[in-house]
Amino acid sequence: MTRSNTPTRVGLIGFGAIGRSVVDAWSTTPVRGHTLAALLVRDHQRDEALRAVPPGVAVCTDIASFLAADLQLAVEVAGHGAVISHGERLLAASVDLALISVGSLADDGFRERLAQAATQGGSRLLLPIGAIAGLDGLLALRRAGLSSVKYTSTKPPASWKDTPADGPFDLDALTERTVIFSGTAADAARLYPKNANLAAVVALAGLGLQKTVVELVADPAATGNSGLIEAAGPSSTLTVKVAGASAASNPKTSQITGMSVLAALDNRGSAIAFI
Ligand SMILES: NC(=O)c1ccc[n+]([C@@H]2O[C@H](COP(=O)([O-])OP(=O)(O)OC[C@H]3O[C@@H](n4cnc5c(N)ncnc54)[C@H](O)[C@@H]3O)[C@@H](O)[C@H]2O)c1
């Protein structure tokens, strides 16, 4: 990718825990080589969003006006539904799409349709690292021949409320670390769409959705969320753990997620970039 002297016009989809953190941080610290041009929100969020964004940012409640903002890059921080509703259209319209709801790509047919739309539009689907780290190392190990990848996500029991674990496990009564799911990344992404985005991104960078082992853990002693990748290849192993606080307005989300998106954009716009 060449670096342009003209800032990339970015549209942000979503104004929840991550979207707000991105807008707030972007308003105080510019992002190298990128300008926030549009924000796609729900109708009821419009007034609050208008107060939050700097002047000149188009606050949109429909995809047509969002696309009319002449975007080169859309960043999704809204959820699987937004990727399903808008992904193909954005990519086919030559807008690159960075999506954080990576679990939406666990459906092979949908992932293929997005890839085709990107080919048709000459655009790219970009997967930010999100609230984990180490995908660069995983890609290197894959190149060398990976033999195993396990991803473990540990969160306080309350973070697993309103998931398939809520019922079979009495989450309020747990007194010790409890594995609430163990299986493939494909099943984790299907059953836990709001919690298994990182399982999906680790799988896509590594051994794939069927061969990546995922463990989801409810731990009453956990004060935040943590993600652990353990991978092995013929000559190297990789162990990466990221732990941190969950977002105040959404305990399923780690606070670092929004910053990972801004860091990825900063890197894209930098004269000296990490690749
Ligand atoms: N890859 C990662 O590291 C990672 C980590 C956490 C969350 N996520 C993903 O990010 C998503 C957002 O997380 P969050 O904590 O900000 O969630 P959230 O529920 O706090 O906010 C999502 C916001 O997006 C809005 N929204 C949904 N569909 C929309 C659409 N089509 N158009 C406009 N707005 C729409 C919702 O109304 C809500 O305000 C999650 O659903 C999850 O899929 C990824």
The ligand as an ORCA input file, in Angstrom:
! r2SCAN-3c Opt
* xyz 0 1
  N     -12.411     -7.786     17.921
  C     -12.476     -7.342     19.184
  O     -11.473     -7.237     19.877
  C     -13.803     -6.938     19.762
  C     -13.880     -6.660     21.139
  C     -15.089     -6.240     21.657
  C     -16.195     -6.107     20.830
  N     -16.107     -6.404     19.497
  C     -17.263     -6.220     18.584
  O     -17.551     -4.851     18.558
  C     -18.957     -4.660     18.601
  C     -19.249     -3.343     19.280
  O     -18.839     -3.422     20.637
  P     -19.375     -2.374     21.708
  O     -18.846     -2.793     23.020
  O     -19.111     -0.974     21.247
  O     -20.951     -2.681     21.648
  P     -22.140     -1.754     22.112
  O     -23.341     -2.625     22.193
  O     -21.752     -0.924     23.298
  O     -22.314     -0.728     20.879
  C     -22.696     -1.096     19.584
  C     -23.435      0.095     19.004
  O     -23.597     -0.091     17.599
  C     -24.938      0.263     17.270
  N     -25.299     -0.399     16.029
  C     -25.564     -1.707     15.828
  N     -25.851     -1.921     14.530
  C     -25.755     -0.726     13.917
  C     -25.961     -0.302     12.580
  N     -26.310     -1.173     11.616
  N     -25.789      0.999     12.276
  C     -25.428      1.890     13.255
  N     -25.238      1.551     14.543
  C     -25.403      0.245     14.858
  C     -25.766     -0.137     18.476
  O     -27.000      0.563     18.499
  C     -24.837      0.271     19.614
  O     -25.015      1.632     19.943
  C     -19.495     -5.878     19.367
  O     -20.809     -6.174     18.979
  C     -18.530     -6.954     19.002
  O     -19.046     -7.650     17.861
  C     -14.934     -6.807     18.959
*
